[in-house]
Amino acid sequence: QIEGATRTMGQHAAGVVVGGVDLVERAVIERRKAPAKAKEGEPEIPNLPVVNWDKRIVEDQGLVKMDILGLSTLDLTELTKAYIRKRRGKSIDLLRIPLDDPKVLENFALAISTGIFQFESGGMRRLLRELGKDGCITFDDITAATALYRPGPMESGMMDSYWKRKQGIEAVEYDHPLMEPILKPTYGVMVYQEQVMKISQVIADYTGPQADKLRKIMGKKLPEEMKKERGKFVQGCVDTTGRDANWAGALFDKIEGFAGYGFNKSHSVEYTLISYQSMYLKTYYAVEFFAAALSLMPQDKLPGLMKDAARMKIDVDLPDINHSTGQFEIVTDTRLVMPFNRIKGISANTTEAILKARAAKDPITNRALGPFKTIQDLSDRVEKRRCNVRHVETLNKVGAFANLPGEVGQLPARHESRIKDQRDLIPGLIVANVPVHREMRVDDYQKAHIIALVEEYRQAHGDDGVPVSPTNGRKSRFMVIADAPSKGEDESGYMLFLKKKSGGEINEWIKAALDANGMTRSEAYWTALCKRPKEGKQLTAAEIGRYSGYLMREIEILKPPCIVLLGSATVRHFLPDFKGKASEVAGEVVYSKVLDANLLIGFAPGEIFFEPAKQAKLDEVFAVAQSLTE
């Protein structure tokens, strides 16, 4: 009775329906609550009218549905331009910039693309580096990357074929000579819907409207229509090219397979143009770009931006009581200062009070009092109701008073003792790691406790096999936690079993990472979240729950200053809010207050089997572990 029924009544995030008359005369309309609440201080959003049909019925009824997309990158572009106008007194017309600028294209080829719309992910950056490996990347290549970096083209191998053919690794082939002029710009790979339309016109003698109809039918995957179109296409191919029906049918199947995820070229060009404009600003107006990006980007993007700024020789200073304002301020071509309102607990109201006090004049001489000289000077001049003792303490913790001339005893703003407070109070903008000056406990007392713990979980959970024991290196400095033992480790009974038994290859990659950093396995304590091989492809909550308590006791006994998380389940166990692929952020460090330890994000070494290039990332993970525990 429920088969074929509508499961949920969804709502298109950006779909707008347009008609020549009031829509209540042409469609079924219902009113729904607004998808988002009004911002503080703004009027309530009224219930919105929603067409109670899907897009196909809307089209059948003669209405037009348009996707009106709001892109945050446009805000970034506008704010960057505003910074440029304010600082340089010039306006930038991004519609007039050259699309073959060598410096801009070089930055795409080098994948310096943090903060650039569509090009931030690790996978996209790898694609850009492949496209630019021959020293030449064009706007057309970047446009193709926009179209190809999607699940369909990636899974079908089209994306890899494109860059391999560009590099000359794979031969460029065409199904028919007539297709060469159409596919030559994309190295014989069908990338755009417009190419499918042109092929149908040249190979099967379709008219323009017929080619567009073919595109729509293929995109919507309408079986009956596809059957009719197949016969027409095959006959057209036979008549036009003289090839047989089997060849024509195979070509139709190939085009049909592509059309399911083909991308509209005009759409791809428009999106790429927006990305190119952002890269142009980043290339030629870097300090303004980073001021805007750090102002607008979500918190999880900020560490990457901060690292990118450092690579481009842009310094981002900590909040300073005499220089910060309510926005990122540009000091020089290579220097920014963080705003007050990026500090937890410092509101716009408090910021305004500080700025007002800083601009105050002497009531007798009417001369500006100038910059604050001491903390007491601030306290005397600022309105206490809006900037109280708690606010002053917070500012002191992050080092905002470090440069005051009358506070000679202040530690420098970048002093390592401040990092813990700064990471907590200025989230996302502090990339320095919290120093944990503590050696891991590896004496006989701790070893005895670990042996007792292993015996405890073997007694409790050994009925269906013997759980694997951790390996304690003689010179252990940090802890490494895998998701679960490999088969080779299960056979040996110990973690990090390096001989090539079944499944032991994973640990060969770990060994290679250790060798790359001049380290040995004796320098770490090796354990796992689950103490026996996982039962399926992924660890279940029950498997994790069975052993996670023992792992926390291991950590409590050893008190490691650094914990390397080698596996997606382990990363998410310790960092429940983590999103994305661990391998894309491998090497990043998150300080845990609860454990007073640095959690170093890694990934399952088995991923290297499928992507050998990830060995370099695993090498980097252990390089960071080494630097954190030296």
QUIRA-V258416 format. One record per residue. N is the residue number from 1. RES is the residue in three letters. BURIAL is b if it has 9 or more other ideal C-beta (glycine too) atoms within 8 Angstrom, else e. Layout:
n:N res:RES burial:BURIAL
n:N res:RES burial:BURIAL
This chain:
n:1 res:GLN burial:e
n:2 res:ILE burial:e
n:3 res:GLU burial:e
n:4 res:GLY burial:e
n:5 res:ALA burial:e
n:6 res:THR burial:e
n:7 res:ARG burial:e
n:8 res:THR burial:e
n:9 res:MET burial:e
n:10 res:GLY burial:e
n:11 res:GLN burial:e
n:12 res:HIS burial:e
n:13 res:ALA burial:e
n:14 res:ALA burial:e
n:15 res:GLY burial:b
n:16 res:VAL burial:e
n:17 res:VAL burial:b
n:18 res:VAL burial:e
n:19 res:GLY burial:b
n:20 res:GLY burial:e
n:21 res:VAL burial:e
n:22 res:ASP burial:e
n:23 res:LEU burial:b
n:24 res:VAL burial:e
n:25 res:GLU burial:e
n:26 res:ARG burial:b
n:27 res:ALA burial:b
n:28 res:VAL burial:e
n:29 res:ILE burial:b
n:30 res:GLU burial:e
n:31 res:ARG burial:e
n:32 res:ARG burial:e
n:33 res:LYS burial:e
n:34 res:ALA burial:b
n:35 res:PRO burial:e
n:36 res:ALA burial:e
n:37 res:LYS burial:e
n:38 res:ALA burial:b
n:39 res:LYS burial:e
n:40 res:GLU burial:e
n:41 res:GLY burial:e
n:42 res:GLU burial:e
n:43 res:PRO burial:e
n:44 res:GLU burial:e
n:45 res:ILE burial:e
n:46 res:PRO burial:e
n:47 res:ASN burial:e
n:48 res:LEU burial:b
n:49 res:PRO burial:e
n:50 res:VAL burial:b
n:51 res:VAL burial:b
n:52 res:ASN burial:e
n:53 res:TRP burial:b
n:54 res:ASP burial:e
n:55 res:LYS burial:b
n:56 res:ARG burial:e
n:57 res:ILE burial:e
n:58 res:VAL burial:b
n:59 res:GLU burial:b
n:60 res:ASP burial:e
n:61 res:GLN burial:b
n:62 res:GLY burial:e
n:63 res:LEU burial:b
n:64 res:VAL burial:e
n:65 res:LYS burial:b
n:66 res:MET burial:e
n:67 res:ASP burial:e
n:68 res:ILE burial:e
n:69 res:LEU burial:e
n:70 res:GLY burial:e
n:71 res:LEU burial:e
n:72 res:SER burial:e
n:73 res:THR burial:b
n:74 res:LEU burial:b
n:75 res:ASP burial:e
n:76 res:LEU burial:b
n:77 res:THR burial:b
n:78 res:GLU burial:e
n:79 res:LEU burial:b
n:80 res:THR burial:b
n:81 res:LYS burial:b
n:82 res:ALA burial:b
n:83 res:TYR burial:b
n:84 res:ILE burial:b
n:85 res:ARG burial:b
n:86 res:LYS burial:e
n:87 res:ARG burial:e
n:88 res:ARG burial:e
n:89 res:GLY burial:e
n:90 res:LYS burial:e
n:91 res:SER burial:e
n:92 res:ILE burial:b
n:93 res:ASP burial:e
n:94 res:LEU burial:b
n:95 res:LEU burial:e
n:96 res:ARG burial:e
n:97 res:ILE burial:b
n:98 res:PRO burial:e
n:99 res:LEU burial:e
n:100 res:ASP burial:e
n:101 res:ASP burial:b
n:102 res:PRO burial:e
n:103 res:LYS burial:e
n:104 res:VAL burial:b
n:105 res:LEU burial:b
n:106 res:GLU burial:b
n:107 res:ASN burial:b
n:108 res:PHE burial:b
n:109 res:ALA burial:b
n:110 res:LEU burial:b
n:111 res:ALA burial:b
n:112 res:ILE burial:b
n:113 res:SER burial:b
n:114 res:THR burial:b
n:115 res:GLY burial:b
n:116 res:ILE burial:b
n:117 res:PHE burial:b
n:118 res:GLN burial:b
n:119 res:PHE burial:b
n:120 res:GLU burial:b
n:121 res:SER burial:e
n:122 res:GLY burial:b
n:123 res:GLY burial:e
n:124 res:MET burial:b
n:125 res:ARG burial:b
n:126 res:ARG burial:b
n:127 res:LEU burial:b
n:128 res:LEU burial:b
n:129 res:ARG burial:b
n:130 res:GLU burial:b
n:131 res:LEU burial:b
n:132 res:GLY burial:b
n:133 res:LYS burial:b
n:134 res:ASP burial:e
n:135 res:GLY burial:e
n:136 res:CYS burial:e
n:137 res:ILE burial:b
n:138 res:THR burial:e
n:139 res:PHE burial:b
n:140 res:ASP burial:e
n:141 res:ASP burial:b
n:142 res:ILE burial:b
n:143 res:THR burial:b
n:144 res:ALA burial:b
n:145 res:ALA burial:b
n:146 res:THR burial:b
n:147 res:ALA burial:b
n:148 res:LEU burial:b
n:149 res:TYR burial:b
n:150 res:ARG burial:b
n:151 res:PRO burial:e
n:152 res:GLY burial:b
n:153 res:PRO burial:b
n:154 res:MET burial:b
n:155 res:GLU burial:e
n:156 res:SER burial:b
n:157 res:GLY burial:e
n:158 res:MET burial:b
n:159 res:MET burial:b
n:160 res:ASP burial:e
n:161 res:SER burial:b
n:162 res:TYR burial:b
n:163 res:TRP burial:b
n:164 res:LYS burial:b
n:165 res:ARG burial:b
n:166 res:LYS burial:b
n:167 res:GLN burial:b
n:168 res:GLY burial:e
n:169 res:ILE burial:e
n:170 res:GLU burial:e
n:171 res:ALA burial:e
n:172 res:VAL burial:e
n:173 res:GLU burial:e
n:174 res:TYR burial:b
n:175 res:ASP burial:e
n:176 res:HIS burial:b
n:177 res:PRO burial:e
n:178 res:LEU burial:b
n:179 res:MET burial:b
n:180 res:GLU burial:e
n:181 res:PRO burial:e
n:182 res:ILE burial:b
n:183 res:LEU burial:b
n:184 res:LYS burial:e
n:185 res:PRO burial:e
n:186 res:THR burial:b
n:187 res:TYR burial:b
n:188 res:GLY burial:b
n:189 res:VAL burial:b
n:190 res:MET burial:b
n:191 res:VAL burial:b
n:192 res:TYR burial:b
n:193 res:GLN burial:b
n:194 res:GLU burial:b
n:195 res:GLN burial:b
n:196 res:VAL burial:b
n:197 res:MET burial:b
n:198 res:LYS burial:b
n:199 res:ILE burial:b
n:200 res:SER burial:b
n:201 res:GLN burial:b
n:202 res:VAL burial:b
n:203 res:ILE burial:b
n:204 res:ALA burial:b
n:205 res:ASP burial:e
n:206 res:TYR burial:b
n:207 res:THR burial:e
n:208 res:GLY burial:e
n:209 res:PRO burial:e
n:210 res:GLN burial:b
n:211 res:ALA burial:b
n:212 res:ASP burial:b
n:213 res:LYS burial:b
n:214 res:LEU burial:b
n:215 res:ARG burial:b
n:216 res:LYS burial:e
n:217 res:ILE burial:b
n:218 res:MET burial:b
n:219 res:GLY burial:b
n:220 res:LYS burial:e
n:221 res:LYS burial:e
n:222 res:LEU burial:e
n:223 res:PRO burial:e
n:224 res:GLU burial:e
n:225 res:GLU burial:e
n:226 res:MET burial:b
n:227 res:LYS burial:e
n:228 res:LYS burial:e
n:229 res:GLU burial:b
n:230 res:ARG burial:b
n:231 res:GLY burial:e
n:232 res:LYS burial:b
n:233 res:PHE burial:b
n:234 res:VAL burial:b
n:235 res:GLN burial:b
n:236 res:GLY burial:b
n:237 res:CYS burial:b
n:238 res:VAL burial:b
n:239 res:ASP burial:e
n:240 res:THR burial:b
n:241 res:THR burial:b
n:242 res:GLY burial:e
n:243 res:ARG burial:e
n:244 res:ASP burial:e
n:245 res:ALA burial:e
n:246 res:ASN burial:e
n:247 res:TRP burial:b
n:248 res:ALA burial:b
n:249 res:GLY burial:b
n:250 res:ALA burial:e
n:251 res:LEU burial:b
n:252 res:PHE burial:b
n:253 res:ASP burial:e
n:254 res:LYS burial:b
n:255 res:ILE burial:b
n:256 res:GLU burial:b
n:257 res:GLY burial:e
n:258 res:PHE burial:b
n:259 res:ALA burial:b
n:260 res:GLY burial:b
n:261 res:TYR burial:b
n:262 res:GLY burial:b
n:263 res:PHE burial:b
n:264 res:ASN burial:b
n:265 res:LYS burial:b
n:266 res:SER burial:e
n:267 res:HIS burial:e
n:268 res:SER burial:b
n:269 res:VAL burial:b
n:270 res:GLU burial:e
n:271 res:TYR burial:b
n:272 res:THR burial:b
n:273 res:LEU burial:b
n:274 res:ILE burial:b
n:275 res:SER burial:b
n:276 res:TYR burial:b
n:277 res:GLN burial:b
n:278 res:SER burial:b
n:279 res:MET burial:b
n:280 res:TYR burial:b
n:281 res:LEU burial:b
n:282 res:LYS burial:b
n:283 res:THR burial:b
n:284 res:TYR burial:e
n:285 res:TYR burial:b
n:286 res:ALA burial:b
n:287 res:VAL burial:b
n:288 res:GLU burial:b
n:289 res:PHE burial:b
n:290 res:PHE burial:b
n:291 res:ALA burial:b
n:292 res:ALA burial:b
n:293 res:ALA burial:b
n:294 res:LEU burial:b
n:295 res:SER burial:b
n:296 res:LEU burial:b
n:297 res:MET burial:b
n:298 res:PRO burial:e
n:299 res:GLN burial:e
n:300 res:ASP burial:e
n:301 res:LYS burial:b
n:302 res:LEU burial:b
n:303 res:PRO burial:b
n:304 res:GLY burial:b
n:305 res:LEU burial:b
n:306 res:MET burial:b
n:307 res:LYS burial:b
n:308 res:ASP burial:b
n:309 res:ALA burial:b
n:310 res:ALA burial:b
n:311 res:ARG burial:e
n:312 res:MET burial:b
n:313 res:LYS burial:e
n:314 res:ILE burial:b
n:315 res:ASP burial:b
n:316 res:VAL burial:b
n:317 res:ASP burial:b
n:318 res:LEU burial:b
n:319 res:PRO burial:b
n:320 res:ASP burial:b
n:321 res:ILE burial:b
n:322 res:ASN burial:e
n:323 res:HIS burial:e
n:324 res:SER burial:b
n:325 res:THR burial:e
n:326 res:GLY burial:b
n:327 res:GLN burial:e
n:328 res:PHE burial:b
n:329 res:GLU burial:b
n:330 res:ILE burial:b
n:331 res:VAL burial:e
n:332 res:THR burial:e
n:333 res:ASP burial:e
n:334 res:THR burial:e
n:335 res:ARG burial:b
n:336 res:LEU burial:b
n:337 res:VAL burial:b
n:338 res:MET burial:b
n:339 res:PRO burial:b
n:340 res:PHE burial:b
n:341 res:ASN burial:b
n:342 res:ARG burial:e
n:343 res:ILE burial:b
n:344 res:LYS burial:e
n:345 res:GLY burial:e
n:346 res:ILE burial:b
n:347 res:SER burial:e
n:348 res:ALA burial:e
n:349 res:ASN burial:e
n:350 res:THR burial:b
n:351 res:THR burial:b
n:352 res:GLU burial:b
n:353 res:ALA burial:b
n:354 res:ILE burial:b
n:355 res:LEU burial:b
n:356 res:LYS burial:b
n:357 res:ALA burial:b
n:358 res:ARG burial:b
n:359 res:ALA burial:e
n:360 res:ALA burial:e
n:361 res:LYS burial:b
n:362 res:ASP burial:e
n:363 res:PRO burial:e
n:364 res:ILE burial:e
n:365 res:THR burial:e
n:366 res:ASN burial:e
n:367 res:ARG burial:e
n:368 res:ALA burial:e
n:369 res:LEU burial:e
n:370 res:GLY burial:e
n:371 res:PRO burial:e
n:372 res:PHE burial:b
n:373 res:LYS burial:e
n:374 res:THR burial:b
n:375 res:ILE burial:b
n:376 res:GLN burial:e
n:377 res:ASP burial:b
n:378 res:LEU burial:b
n:379 res:SER burial:b
n:380 res:ASP burial:e
n:381 res:ARG burial:b
n:382 res:VAL burial:b
n:383 res:GLU burial:e
n:384 res:LYS burial:e
n:385 res:ARG burial:e
n:386 res:ARG burial:b
n:387 res:CYS burial:b
n:388 res:ASN burial:e
n:389 res:VAL burial:e
n:390 res:ARG burial:e
n:391 res:HIS burial:b
n:392 res:VAL burial:b
n:393 res:GLU burial:e
n:394 res:THR burial:b
n:395 res:LEU burial:b
n:396 res:ASN burial:b
n:397 res:LYS burial:b
n:398 res:VAL burial:b
n:399 res:GLY burial:b
n:400 res:ALA burial:b
n:401 res:PHE burial:b
n:402 res:ALA burial:b
n:403 res:ASN burial:e
n:404 res:LEU burial:b
n:405 res:PRO burial:e
n:406 res:GLY burial:e
n:407 res:GLU burial:b
n:408 res:VAL burial:e
n:409 res:GLY burial:e
n:410 res:GLN burial:b
n:411 res:LEU burial:e
n:412 res:PRO burial:e
n:413 res:ALA burial:b
n:414 res:ARG burial:e
n:415 res:HIS burial:e
n:416 res:GLU burial:e
n:417 res:SER burial:e
n:418 res:ARG burial:b
n:419 res:ILE burial:b
n:420 res:LYS burial:b
n:421 res:ASP burial:b
n:422 res:GLN burial:b
n:423 res:ARG burial:b
n:424 res:ASP burial:e
n:425 res:LEU burial:b
n:426 res:ILE burial:b
n:427 res:PRO burial:b
n:428 res:GLY burial:b
n:429 res:LEU burial:b
n:430 res:ILE burial:b
n:431 res:VAL burial:e
n:432 res:ALA burial:b
n:433 res:ASN burial:e
n:434 res:VAL burial:b
n:435 res:PRO burial:e
n:436 res:VAL burial:b
n:437 res:HIS burial:e
n:438 res:ARG burial:e
n:439 res:GLU burial:e
n:440 res:MET burial:b
n:441 res:ARG burial:b
n:442 res:VAL burial:b
n:443 res:ASP burial:e
n:444 res:ASP burial:e
n:445 res:TYR burial:e
n:446 res:GLN burial:b
n:447 res:LYS burial:b
n:448 res:ALA burial:e
n:449 res:HIS burial:b
n:450 res:ILE burial:b
n:451 res:ILE burial:e
n:452 res:ALA burial:e
n:453 res:LEU burial:b
n:454 res:VAL burial:b
n:455 res:GLU burial:e
n:456 res:GLU burial:b
n:457 res:TYR burial:b
n:458 res:ARG burial:b
n:459 res:GLN burial:e
n:460 res:ALA burial:e
n:461 res:HIS burial:b
n:462 res:GLY burial:b
n:463 res:ASP burial:e
n:464 res:ASP burial:e
n:465 res:GLY burial:e
n:466 res:VAL burial:e
n:467 res:PRO burial:b
n:468 res:VAL burial:b
n:469 res:SER burial:e
n:470 res:PRO burial:b
n:471 res:THR burial:b
n:472 res:ASN burial:b
n:473 res:GLY burial:b
n:474 res:ARG burial:e
n:475 res:LYS burial:e
n:476 res:SER burial:b
n:477 res:ARG burial:b
n:478 res:PHE burial:b
n:479 res:MET burial:b
n:480 res:VAL burial:b
n:481 res:ILE burial:b
n:482 res:ALA burial:b
n:483 res:ASP burial:b
n:484 res:ALA burial:b
n:485 res:PRO burial:b
n:486 res:SER burial:b
n:487 res:LYS burial:b
n:488 res:GLY burial:b
n:489 res:GLU burial:b
n:490 res:ASP burial:b
n:491 res:GLU burial:b
n:492 res:SER burial:b
n:493 res:GLY burial:e
n:494 res:TYR burial:b
n:495 res:MET burial:b
n:496 res:LEU burial:b
n:497 res:PHE burial:b
n:498 res:LEU burial:e
n:499 res:LYS burial:e
n:500 res:LYS burial:e
n:501 res:LYS burial:b
n:502 res:SER burial:e
n:503 res:GLY burial:b
n:504 res:GLY burial:b
n:505 res:GLU burial:b
n:506 res:ILE burial:b
n:507 res:ASN burial:b
n:508 res:GLU burial:b
n:509 res:TRP burial:b
n:510 res:ILE burial:b
n:511 res:LYS burial:b
n:512 res:ALA burial:b
n:513 res:ALA burial:b
n:514 res:LEU burial:b
n:515 res:ASP burial:e
n:516 res:ALA burial:b
n:517 res:ASN burial:b
n:518 res:GLY burial:e
n:519 res:MET burial:e
n:520 res:THR burial:e
n:521 res:ARG burial:b
n:522 res:SER burial:e
n:523 res:GLU burial:b
n:524 res:ALA burial:b
n:525 res:TYR burial:b
n:526 res:TRP burial:b
n:527 res:THR burial:b
n:528 res:ALA burial:b
n:529 res:LEU burial:b
n:530 res:CYS burial:b
n:531 res:LYS burial:b
n:532 res:ARG burial:b
n:533 res:PRO burial:b
n:534 res:LYS burial:b
n:535 res:GLU burial:e
n:536 res:GLY burial:e
n:537 res:LYS burial:e
n:538 res:GLN burial:e
n:539 res:LEU burial:b
n:540 res:THR burial:b
n:541 res:ALA burial:e
n:542 res:ALA burial:e
n:543 res:GLU burial:b
n:544 res:ILE burial:b
n:545 res:GLY burial:e
n:546 res:ARG burial:e
n:547 res:TYR burial:b
n:548 res:SER burial:b
n:549 res:GLY burial:e
n:550 res:TYR burial:b
n:551 res:LEU burial:b
n:552 res:MET burial:e
n:553 res:ARG burial:b
n:554 res:GLU burial:b
n:555 res:ILE burial:b
n:556 res:GLU burial:e
n:557 res:ILE burial:b
n:558 res:LEU burial:b
n:559 res:LYS burial:b
n:560 res:PRO burial:b
n:561 res:PRO burial:b
n:562 res:CYS burial:b
n:563 res:ILE burial:b
n:564 res:VAL burial:b
n:565 res:LEU burial:b
n:566 res:LEU burial:b
n:567 res:GLY burial:b
n:568 res:SER burial:b
n:569 res:ALA burial:b
n:570 res:THR burial:b
n:571 res:VAL burial:b
n:572 res:ARG burial:b
n:573 res:HIS burial:b
n:574 res:PHE burial:b
n:575 res:LEU burial:b
n:576 res:PRO burial:e
n:577 res:ASP burial:e
n:578 res:PHE burial:b
n:579 res:LYS burial:e
n:580 res:GLY burial:e
n:581 res:LYS burial:e
n:582 res:ALA burial:b
n:583 res:SER burial:b
n:584 res:GLU burial:b
n:585 res:VAL burial:b
n:586 res:ALA burial:b
n:587 res:GLY burial:b
n:588 res:GLU burial:e
n:589 res:VAL burial:b
n:590 res:VAL burial:e
n:591 res:TYR burial:b
n:592 res:SER burial:b
n:593 res:LYS burial:e
n:594 res:VAL burial:e
n:595 res:LEU burial:e
n:596 res:ASP burial:e
n:597 res:ALA burial:b
n:598 res:ASN burial:b
n:599 res:LEU burial:b
n:600 res:LEU burial:b
n:601 res:ILE burial:b
n:602 res:GLY burial:b
n:603 res:PHE burial:b
n:604 res:ALA burial:b
n:605 res:PRO burial:b
n:606 res:GLY burial:e
n:607 res:GLU burial:b
n:608 res:ILE burial:b
n:609 res:PHE burial:e
n:610 res:PHE burial:e
n:611 res:GLU burial:e
n:612 res:PRO burial:e
n:613 res:ALA burial:e
n:614 res:LYS burial:b
n:615 res:GLN burial:b
n:616 res:ALA burial:e
n:617 res:LYS burial:b
n:618 res:LEU burial:b
n:619 res:ASP burial:b
n:620 res:GLU burial:b
n:621 res:VAL burial:b
n:622 res:PHE burial:b
n:623 res:ALA burial:b
n:624 res:VAL burial:b
n:625 res:ALA burial:b
n:626 res:GLN burial:b
n:627 res:SER burial:e
n:628 res:LEU burial:b
n:629 res:THR burial:b
n:630 res:GLU burial:e
